[in-house]
Amino acid sequence: MGLAAIFLQDDNFIIAMYIVAFSLFITGLTRLTSPTTAVRGNKIAAVGMLVAVVATLLNPDLDGSDYLLIAIGIAIGTAVGIPSARNVKMTAVPQMVALFNGVGGGAVALIAWAEFRQVDGDLSEDLAVGIPLMFGAIIGSVSFWGSNVAFGKLQGLITGRPVRIPGGFFVNIALLLIAIGAAIAILAGSESEGLFVLILVAAAVLGNLAVLPIGGADMPVVISTLNAFTGLSAAAAGIALHNTALIVAGMIVGASGTILTDQMAKAMNRSIGAVLMGGFGGEAPAASGGEGSEIEGTVRSTSSADVAIQLAYARQVVVVPGYGMAVAQAQHTVRELAKALEKRNIEVKYAIHPVAGRMPGHMNVLLAEADVPYDQLKEMDDINPEFGRTDVSLVIGANDVTNPDARMKADSPIYGMPILNVDESASIIVLKRSMASGFAGIENPLFYNEKTQMLFGDAKASVADITSELGQL
Amino acid sequence: MNLLPLVAAAAETSSGSRLLTEIAILLLAAFVGFQVISKVPNTLHTPLMSGTNAIHGIVLLGGLIAIAYADDFFSRVIIVIAIIFGTINVIGGFLVTDRMLGMFKRKPDPTPEEAPAKAPAADGA
C-alpha cells in the first residue's frame, strides 16, 4: 500500500497522467470541429480534465486541511456550476459562456495574488516567475470584468448599446500603463501588496471600460477574444507555477481561441481590431437619432390573416430567423408553421446568417432544438441566390443581418457586412415587436421597402396566429 | 513542484533553461491550437468557443497546486475562491457545451409528441 502511494505520488506518474490528459484535450478539440463527432469530442475533453485534476490531487505536498479546503471549493463550484449550466435557456447560453469564461480569468488573477503573497512580494529575484505572474494578474482581471460586462449586456442588465466614455481610448491606455507600471515596480523590487492590488483594480476598470463601448452585436467577438485571453493567462500562470498542464491547455485555448475569434469576425466582415476599439458603436447614436429621416417611404403593417393568405399562395418561402425568434422562444411555433406550409407543397427553407442572434450558430442550435431538418438550414452563400425565386421571405426577429444599407450605403456603420439579400424576394414580411432599431442601433431601410409588410407583436404569438389562420383557409 | 518532464531528467538544470523548456512547450501548444481550429463550420462556432472555454478551466489546477504551500489565512481564502471559480468554469463549461451539442444530435429519439410526425427522410442529411 505504501509502495503504491509512493508510485502514485511520483512526479513522473503525475506527468504521465498529464500527457494522457493532453492527448484527450487535443483529440476532444479536434472532434469538436465537426458536427458528427462534436458531442463525443466534448466528453473526451471533459475526461481529460478529470484526469488532470486527479493527477494534481496526488501531489504529495497536499495535507489534510488542504484537501478539506479543496473539497469545499469544488463542492461549492459544482453546486453553482451544474444548475446554472442545466437551467440556462438556450437563448441565454451566450452570456452563460461569458460568465464561465469570466470566472476562469478571475481564478487566474486570484492565484497570481496568492502567489505574490507566498513570496512576500519578492519577485525581483526570479523574473521567469514574476513576469508571467504579472501578465496573468492583468489579463485575468481584464477577462473577469470584461466578461461580466459582456454578460450584463447580453442579459439586458446593462444597455446593449455602445456606452461612450469621453476620451475612452486614452483612459484605457492610461489604465493599462498604470497596471504595467505597477507590475514593473514590483518586478524591480518593490514588495508592496498595495501595488499588486492596484494592478488588479486598474485591470478591472480597464476590463469594464473596454467592453462598455462595444455594441451588443459585437459581443460574440468580444467573448471569444476574452476566452482566448483567459487561455493565455492560464498558460502564463502555468509558467509561474511550473505546471505543464496549465501551460499546454491554456496555450491551446489561447491559440485556438484567437483563430476562432478571427473566423467569427470575418463572418461579420469586421476586424478584431475595429471591434475592440469600439468603432462600431461610434457613430451609431447619430445614425439612429435621425428617426429615419434619411429613409424614404412609409412602414406598412399587416395582419396575420393577410400573411397566411400570402404564404398559402407561395411556392417558396424563406424563413429568416434572428434574435427576436430566440427571445420569443418561437422556434417550435415556426417549425409548426413550416410543417403546415409543407403540407400544402410549399417549399420552406431557413436562411441562416452567420451572426444571426447573439452568437454564430445560435439559430442553428435553436432550430435544431425544434427538429427542423438539417438540410433546410441554408447558410448565407447558399441561400442568397435563392431570394430572387422566393415568393415570401418571412423575417422573424432579424434586423441588422437583412439591412440593405450594408450593401448600398457607404457611410453606414455596417457597410460591407455580408447580409441576406431578403429584399430580392417578391414579398417580404417582417415580424417585429416594434420599430425599435436592431442591436447595431441603426435604421433598416428594408422596413420601408414597398415590398415589405410589418407584422408587429411577439414573434411566437404572431407565428401561432399565422398558423391557425392558415388552417382555416 | 517540479513537474516538467524534461527538467525532471536533469535535476541540476538552471531556472533559465527550465524557462526555455517551458517556452518551447508553450510554442508547441500554440501550434497545436492553431492547427486544430483550421476550418470550422459557422454552426459550431458557439459550441467550440464554449468547449475551449471549458478547457481553460484548467486554471483549477493552479488553485490545487497553490493551496499546498499557502499558509496564511487570507491567501487560503483567495485560493479557495479561485478553486470555486475554476470548478464553475470546468463543470459549467463542459455541461453547457454538451447541452448545446445535444441539439445537433440527429439520432432517432424524437420527443414523444413529435414521434409520429418525424419522417425518416429528416435523418438523411
Interface residues (C-beta under 8 A of the other chain):
Chain A: D11 N12 I14 I15 Y18 I19 F25 I26 G28 L29 T30 L32 T33 S34 P35 A38 V39 G41 N42 K43 A45 A46 M49 A52 V53 T56 L57 N59 D61 L62 D63 D66 L69 I70 I72 G73 I74 I76 G77 T78 V80 G81 I82 S84 A85 R86 V88 M90 V93 P94 M96 V97 L99 F100 N101 V103 G104 G106 A107 V108 L110 I111 W113 A114 E115 R117 Q118 D126 A128 P220 I223 S224 N227 T230 G231 S233 A234 A235 A237 G238 I239 L241 H242 N243 T244 A245 L246 I247 V248 A249 G250 M251 I252 V253 G254 A255 S256 G257 T258 I259 L260 Q263 M264 A267 K339 I352 P354 M359 P360 G361 H362 N364 V365 L366 A368 E369 D371 P373 Y374 D375 E379
Chain B: M1 N2 L3 L4 P5 A8 S15 G16 R18 L19 E22 I23 I25 L26 A29 A30 F31 V32 G33 F34 V36 I37 S38 K39 V40 P41 N42 T43 L44 H45 T46 P47 L48 M49 S50 G51 T52 N53 A54 I55 H56 G57 I58 V59 L60 L61 G62 G63 L64 I65 A66 I67 A68 Y69 A70 D72 F74 S75 R76 I78 I79 V80 I81 A82 I83 I84 F85 G86 T87 I88 N89 V90 I91 G92 G93 F94 L95 V96 T97 D98 R99 M100 L101 G102 M103 F104 K105 R106 P110 T111 E114 A117 K118 A121 A122 G124 A125
